[in-house]
Amino acid sequence: MTTLIAGLVLFLGAHSVRIFAEGWRSAQIARAGLGAWKAIHSIVSLAGLAMIVWGYGQTRLAPVDLWFPPVWTRHAAALLTLPAFVLLAAAYVPGTRIKAMVGHPMVAGVKLWAFAHLLSNGRLGDVVLFGAFLAWAIADFIASRRRDRAAGTRPAVGPVSRDLLAGAIGVVAWAAFAFVLHGWLIGVRPFG
């Protein structure tokens, strides 16, 4: 559990600098340059992610059950992750109405993904992992929307084909992950 928590602190900490220390971040970028900042951020994030993966795997070797979710929560989680994947895709397809409406679709997708997994998993390791991501995503979404309002930022909106593209990419990625990759990478098959 210690490795999981340390990994979450590193990974989510690196992704929380804009939430809690925007001025310090700006000063570091001004001092060292954007490239150096991105390199350090990437190294810390990758180290944190590796620790999360390792630490979470360790929690599964000696699981601590907090509750036993009903079977229907697995189906609800599988369905909730579908719009999470569409939101993730919308973050990278420029000019979507989804991005204009949501503001930060990747963070909204992380919130939905984390909530879905909290709903369907009752082990301590799951609660720590997905609870930490959910708490971070809520804080980041609020801070990001506040920054957007202060700066008057409004995403550009392109043709509806951008939303259709984001939807198609999201559905294909969701299907690939739900039916193949989740079982291969995580060891749990959402649909079987």
N, C-alpha and C positions, 0 to 999 in steps of 0.2 A: 504493500500500500504506500510505503514511503516513496518509492520510485515513481509511482503514478502521481502522487501529490506534487513531488518535486518537478516532474515533467509538466504538469498543469500550471504550476507557478511560472516556470520558464516560458512555456508556449503562450499562455494567456497573458502573462505579464508583458511579454514583448508586444502582444497585440492590444495591450491596454494603455500604452504610453500616451496615445492621443486622448484617451479618456481622462487621465489623471495628471499628465505632465506635458501638455501641448507646448508650453513655453520652453521647457527643457529640451524637448525634441527639436524644436526649431533652432535653438541655440547650438545643439550638437550637429545638426545638418549644416548650419552656417559655418561652424568651426571646421568640420572634417569633410563636408561635401555629401551630396545626396548618394553618390555611389558607395562611399564608405558606410554611410548609415544603412543602406539597403543590404550591404554585405554582412554587417554585424547582425542586423535584424534577422536575416536569413539563417545565419549560423546558429544563433540562439534559438530561433523557431524550430529548426531541424533537430537540434539537440533535445529540445523539449518534446517534440513529436516522437522521437525515438524512445525517450523515457516513458512517454504516455503509452506507447504501444507495448513496450516491455513490461511496464508496471501493471497495465490492465491485464496482460496475459498472465502475470503472476497472481493477480486476484482471482482469476478463473481456476487456478490450480487448487486453491483452498477457499472456495466461495463461502461467503457469509450471507445467508438468506435473511432478508428483512421482512419480506412478504412474498406471497405467491400470486402474481397477477392472473386474472382469469384468461382463458384462451382467446376470447374476443379481442383482448388488448393487442395481441400479435397482429391480428387482421387490421385493427385500427391504425397501428403503427405503420404497417406496410402501406396503407392508403395515405396516411399523413405525410409519408416521405415522398410521395409522388409530387405534390406541389412544392415540397422543399427542393427537389431537383430542378423543377421548372424555375423557381426563384433563383437558384444558383446559376442556371444557364442565362437567365435574364440579366444577371449582373455583368455578363461578358458580351452579350449581343448589344451593340450600341443602338440607341434610339428606341428602346421598347417603351410602350405605355406602362408596362409592369414597373419598370424602373422609375418612370416619372410619378407613378402613383405611390409606390412603396418607398422610394427614396434610396434605400440600401437593401436590395433584394438578397444579396448574399447573407447578410447578417440576419435578415428575416428568415431565410431558409435554414440557417443554423439553429435559430430559435425553434422552428417547427421540427427539425430533425431531432434536437435534444429532447424536446417535450415528448415526441413520439416514442423515443427510446426509454424515457423515464416511465412512461405509461405502461410499457410492456415488459419492463425488467425490474425485479425486486431484490437484486443482490446489492450488497454494500459497494462493491467496485463500480457497478453500473450507476448507482446513485451519485457517487463521488464524481465519476467521469461526466455523465450527462448533466448532472446538476450544476457542475462547474461551467460547462459550456453554455447552459441555459442562462445562468446568472450573468456570465460575461456578455452574451449576445443581447440580453435585455439592457445592460448598462451601455454597451457600445451603440446600440440602436438609438437610445435616448440621446447620448452625447453627439452622435453623428447627425441626427435630425436637428439638434440645437445648433451645431456648427453650420449646417446648411441654411437654417433660418437667419442666423446672424450674418452670413455672407451673401444671402439672397440667391443661393444656388438653386437652379432648377434644371433638371436633366432635359436635354433636347429630345423631342419626340419625332420619330420617323414614321414610315408607313406601317400599317398593321402587319405587313409581311414580316417585320422584325419580331413581333410578338409570336407569330405563328412559328417562326424559326426557333425562337427561344423555347416555345412549348414543345416542338418536335425534338429538339436536342435534349431537353429535360426528360421527356418520356422515354426516349431511347436509352439515355444514360441510366434512368431509374430501372428500366427493364433489365438492362445488362447487369446492373448491380444487384437487383433483387433476385434474379433468376440464376445468376452465375457467380459473380464476383463476391457477394456477401458470404456465401458458403465457402468459397475458396480462401478468401482472406480472413474472415472472422470465425468461420467454423459453424455458423448458424445459417440454415436455409429458411428464409422467411415464408416460402411457400412449399415447404415439404421437408 
